[in-house]
């Protein structure tokens, strides 16, 4: 979905909230003039179509 090698994807379960956190490295650091999502909060949209067992 994000053209990131699987080895760079981190999945962190959080059982207390029945949730998971998924992290991937960014192409540029937050605040860089080329950053299109300064807070990194718009990257979740593609995950909305995935079923998580």
CNS distance restraints for C-alpha pairs under 8 A (distance, minus, plus):
assign (resid   1 and name CA) (resid  46 and name CA) 6.87 0.50 0.50
assign (resid   4 and name CA) (resid   8 and name CA) 6.70 0.50 0.50
assign (resid   4 and name CA) (resid   9 and name CA) 7.27 0.50 0.50
assign (resid   4 and name CA) (resid  24 and name CA) 7.32 0.50 0.50
assign (resid   5 and name CA) (resid   9 and name CA) 7.04 0.50 0.50
assign (resid   8 and name CA) (resid  24 and name CA) 6.27 0.50 0.50
assign (resid   8 and name CA) (resid  25 and name CA) 7.07 0.50 0.50
assign (resid   9 and name CA) (resid  22 and name CA) 7.03 0.50 0.50
assign (resid   9 and name CA) (resid  23 and name CA) 5.91 0.50 0.50
assign (resid   9 and name CA) (resid  24 and name CA) 5.06 0.50 0.50
assign (resid   9 and name CA) (resid  25 and name CA) 7.80 0.50 0.50
assign (resid  10 and name CA) (resid  21 and name CA) 7.98 0.50 0.50
assign (resid  10 and name CA) (resid  22 and name CA) 5.59 0.50 0.50
assign (resid  10 and name CA) (resid  23 and name CA) 5.13 0.50 0.50
assign (resid  10 and name CA) (resid  24 and name CA) 6.57 0.50 0.50
assign (resid  11 and name CA) (resid  20 and name CA) 6.70 0.50 0.50
assign (resid  11 and name CA) (resid  21 and name CA) 5.74 0.50 0.50
assign (resid  11 and name CA) (resid  22 and name CA) 4.56 0.50 0.50
assign (resid  11 and name CA) (resid  23 and name CA) 6.59 0.50 0.50
assign (resid  12 and name CA) (resid  20 and name CA) 5.49 0.50 0.50
assign (resid  12 and name CA) (resid  21 and name CA) 4.99 0.50 0.50
assign (resid  12 and name CA) (resid  22 and name CA) 6.30 0.50 0.50
assign (resid  13 and name CA) (resid  18 and name CA) 7.95 0.50 0.50
assign (resid  13 and name CA) (resid  19 and name CA) 6.16 0.50 0.50
assign (resid  13 and name CA) (resid  20 and name CA) 4.27 0.50 0.50
assign (resid  13 and name CA) (resid  21 and name CA) 6.33 0.50 0.50
assign (resid  14 and name CA) (resid  18 and name CA) 6.13 0.50 0.50
assign (resid  14 and name CA) (resid  19 and name CA) 5.16 0.50 0.50
assign (resid  14 and name CA) (resid  20 and name CA) 5.47 0.50 0.50
assign (resid  14 and name CA) (resid  21 and name CA) 7.52 0.50 0.50
assign (resid  15 and name CA) (resid  19 and name CA) 6.24 0.50 0.50
assign (resid  15 and name CA) (resid  20 and name CA) 7.92 0.50 0.50
assign (resid  28 and name CA) (resid  32 and name CA) 6.40 0.50 0.50
assign (resid  28 and name CA) (resid  34 and name CA) 7.11 0.50 0.50
assign (resid  28 and name CA) (resid  35 and name CA) 6.20 0.50 0.50
assign (resid  29 and name CA) (resid  35 and name CA) 7.13 0.50 0.50
assign (resid  30 and name CA) (resid  35 and name CA) 6.32 0.50 0.50
assign (resid  30 and name CA) (resid  37 and name CA) 7.69 0.50 0.50
assign (resid  30 and name CA) (resid  38 and name CA) 5.06 0.50 0.50
assign (resid  30 and name CA) (resid  39 and name CA) 6.76 0.50 0.50
assign (resid  30 and name CA) (resid  40 and name CA) 7.75 0.50 0.50
assign (resid  31 and name CA) (resid  35 and name CA) 6.23 0.50 0.50
assign (resid  31 and name CA) (resid  38 and name CA) 5.68 0.50 0.50
assign (resid  37 and name CA) (resid  41 and name CA) 6.93 0.50 0.50
assign (resid  37 and name CA) (resid  42 and name CA) 6.49 0.50 0.50
assign (resid  44 and name CA) (resid  48 and name CA) 6.91 0.50 0.50
assign (resid  46 and name CA) (resid  50 and name CA) 7.98 0.50 0.50
